[in-house]
Each structure stands twice: as C-alpha cells, then as structure tokens.
Amino acid sequence: MDNVFYRNLNRSYLEIDRGEGIYLYDTHGNRYIDACAGAAVANLGHAHPRIIEAMVQQANKVVFSHLSRWTSAPIKELADLVAKLAPGSLNKLYLVSGGSEATEAALKMARQYFLERDGKSGKYRIISRWKSFHGNTIGALSMTGDKRRKKYVPLLLDFPHIAPAYCYRCPFEKKQENCSVECALDLERVVKMEGAENVAAFIAESVGGAACGAIVPPADYFKIIRQICDHYDILLIDDEVMAGFGRTGTMFSIEDWEVIPDLICVAKGMSAGYAPLGGVIAQEEIYNTFKQGSGSFVHGHTYGGNPLSAAVAVAVVKTLVDDGLVANSRLVGAYLLRELKEKLSPFWYVGDVRGKGMMLGVELVKDKVTKEPFLVSLGVAEKLTQTLIKHGVIVYPGTGNADGENGDQFLLAPPLTMTIQQAEELVAAMVAGFAEFEKKIAFMKY
Ligand SMILES: Cc1ncc(COP(=O)(O)O)c(C=O)c1O
C-alpha cells in the first residue's frame, strides 16, 4: 500500500518504468503497445529525441514565466505555427494547461464575446451533446454529456444537451439510407426552446472520444450545425482536445467537414504528453472584438503557456509536419480500421468497429442483432482491457454508451508514429486477446 489517492481505489495499477516509441515498459520489464497513447495524448510516442532535445534546451534557458507579465519566443512561435495550420481566420491562440482548462476558457470567452460585442447580453448558455466529454472541471463537466457528471449534478450549470451524432445507436432510429441528420437539426429545436437570446455557443467534439469510443458524425452534420449557429447568432466551439493535431488524419479534425468553427479547443496532441498544455484558437473577429472592447480576457491559470510547455509544443508540431505524421495517421488508421473490422467483427460480442484516422473505437454488445449491451456491473470493458494487457496491449475502456449506464466500448488511439508493421503486431495481439476473452465470457452468451 502506498499513499497515493488513486482514481480507482480497488484496482492494482501497472507501474511504469520507461517508454520508447509506441511501447511502454513496466517495472517488471514487460513491454506493452501503448495503443491509446495514454488517453490519445502521446501522439509522437515516447522518448522522442527531438522533443527531449527541445525540452533540455528550453530548460537550460528558462522553464517558467507568468503570462500576466511575460511573453516568450516559444509561445510566439507556437501561436504563429498554429495560425498557419488552423483553418480560416482562426489565428489567435489563448494558452492554458490542459483540455478542461481549454473548454472552460472557451465557455467564458463565448460569454464575454457577446458582452464585448453587444454591451448588455443575455447570451450565456452553452449547448452541448449527450455522449460527449469536455473535461472534469465544473464548467467543462456541465457541458459534458456522459456518466462522469452524474454524482456532481447539484454543482453543475444548468446547460442543455442535444442528441448525439451516434449512427450505431441512432437516437432517431434512422439507418444510413434514410438519415436526414436529425441529430444536427436537434440543435435548432433546443435553441428555439431555450431562446437564442440566451444561448452563447454550441460545443461539440468533431469526432467523439472519451465518452463514446470514436463516433463519427454524418457527412453533412457540421454544415447543418454551422448554418444553425449562424442563423441564431451562436458561436460554434469545436472541441479538438482529443481529435486535433493529426489524430483523425487531418491537422484539425473539423477540416473533413469543410466547416470553420469560431473557437477550437486544443490540448493533448499539441504537446503530445511531453508537457501539460492546452489552448483555445480564436477567430480574428472574436479577438478583435475583445481588443476593441474591454481589451482583456482575465482567465489565466498559473502554468498556462509556460515557456517549457510551449517549446515542447513547437517541437511537437514541427515534428508532426516534417515527418508527415498526419498523413501517416490517415494511412495507418485506415489500415487499422479495415483490419479490425474484418478480424474483430466476427466475435459474437463485437457490435461495432469505427473511427477516423488513428481515433478508433470498438463497441461491445451482448447481442449483435438487438445491440443489447452488457450490464455495467459485469465490467466487460475493463475485463477485456485486462485480458488485452496480458497480450501486451493497452486500450482506453469506457462504459455508458447504450443508455448512460450500460454499454461498453474502448478507444484505440496509438501514437501517430505507428508503422504498418507495428499496426500488424497490434492487430495480431488484439485478435489473440479477443479470442481468449471470448472463452472467458462464453457463459454470458444467450
Ligand atoms: C474532447 C475532450 N475535451 C476535453 C478533455 C479534457 O482534457 P483534460 O483531461 O486535459 O482536462 C478531454 C479529455 O479527454 C477530451 O477528450
């Protein structure tokens, strides 16, 4: 027993020793494929020499300076890089230390934008979706639409949620053939119910991550969402904390929907786990409204935009570009999706294999035809994860997909540096793990 207050007090944790490329090693010398890059974070894999070099160089100069007084070469370089890569006029980077801080910042930025623009404004509510995850702090959790919020409901802001874009379990019971993208139109319904004069923004993950296992909205989804936002004067916040910086096969995931959001939240992939960092990328128009208005956005967090994290992020983003890792994410991701669909779908307990680029999800069901989930009390996602660990693969499990309680899935989000050979190794290990698990749960089959 140690004195660490872990998240799960009844689980025995693996103890990390070191990492190298896509592999992690525990203190017993066992090797694992980091098939979820932690939580879709370590996008360049572990111990990347270029990033370590950048860290050491910056550490030898200065590690910390506070954003209230100082700027630094690394934050300016990072903001320039991001402005070049982000779509449209999303050119201004507000720096924080992580994903929850980014979505919190976006929430407040949206509220303040309307105050700056219109003087008095009643626009403050943020609409989000069920089966979403936007972080664990109170504002972020208020926007989050999954079971992580339940225990804290009395503390949360009363923000509305719309239906998820969840084709496997379409909330409107449509099939691909007769899909009319009702899930996007749901936004208009809720805006009308709430009153557009009360709504500041709509926030959504471009590809759903931690709460749902890589659900990909239909092709027209974000175009319709953008039109509704424009019509009702509502900002569109694109939460790319997980999907951004190449994870789904484009630099920013929203590019695939050919839509330009007003704010993009970023974190994980921007510094690839080498240092904590997050940010909100804002349209020029929003930035100018602040500049010509009160001239400040007082939302700083102590560590936000420290020079060390920023220097790391500069090296990470340059590596992504120089090494063609976004294209690799598309290529190896497509290979993984094809292989996993072919090789995992035959297992009786696999309901869906999905995703985009290197953000992939597998949903587990008790009955393929009816899509009935396993009861959450059976702990199927966690047990499968434990079996896969025995086969040297670490995945990111989750529950609650089907009805907010039951419904198991896991996320696969390997480092974007993964080669096709390594992807073959991953698929083989997963198939072996799934076969072993099939024997273990034979008694659960109808
Ligand atoms: C889409 C999204 N938004 C926000 C967050 C919260 O980020 P953090 O854990 O860095 O606070 C996450 C974390 O998984 C995420 O996936």
The ligand as an SDF file (V2000), in Angstrom:
LIG
                    3D

 16 16  0  0  0  0  0  0  0  0999 V2000
  -12.6670   16.2490  -26.1650 C   0  0  0  0  0  0  0  0  0  0  0  0
  -12.0590   16.4900  -24.8240 C   0  0  0  0  0  0  0  0  0  0  0  0
  -12.2220   17.6710  -24.2230 N   0  0  0  0  0  0  0  0  0  0  0  0
  -11.6820   17.9410  -23.0190 C   0  0  0  0  0  0  0  0  0  0  0  0
  -10.9570   16.9810  -22.3470 C   0  0  0  0  0  0  0  0  0  0  0  0
  -10.3600   17.2870  -21.0070 C   0  0  0  0  0  0  0  0  0  0  0  0
   -8.9840   17.3740  -21.1060 O   0  0  0  0  0  0  0  0  0  0  0  0
   -8.0270   17.2540  -19.8260 P   0  0  0  0  0  0  0  0  0  0  0  0
   -8.1340   15.8520  -19.3590 O   0  0  0  0  0  0  0  0  0  0  0  0
   -6.6800   17.6190  -20.3680 O   0  0  0  0  0  0  0  0  0  0  0  0
   -8.5200   18.2400  -18.8220 O   0  0  0  0  0  0  0  0  0  0  0  0
  -10.7590   15.7220  -22.9370 C   0  0  0  0  0  0  0  0  0  0  0  0
  -10.0080   14.6680  -22.2450 C   0  0  0  0  0  0  0  0  0  0  0  0
  -10.0500   13.5100  -22.5760 O   0  0  0  0  0  0  0  0  0  0  0  0
  -11.3250   15.4700  -24.2030 C   0  0  0  0  0  0  0  0  0  0  0  0
  -11.1980   14.2850  -24.8140 O   0  0  0  0  0  0  0  0  0  0  0  0
  1  2  1  0
  2  3  1  0
  2 15  2  0
  3  4  2  0
  4  5  1  0
  5  6  1  0
  5 12  2  0
  6  7  1  0
  7  8  1  0
  8  9  2  0
  8 10  1  0
  8 11  1  0
 12 13  1  0
 12 15  1  0
 13 14  2  0
 15 16  1  0
M  END
$$$$
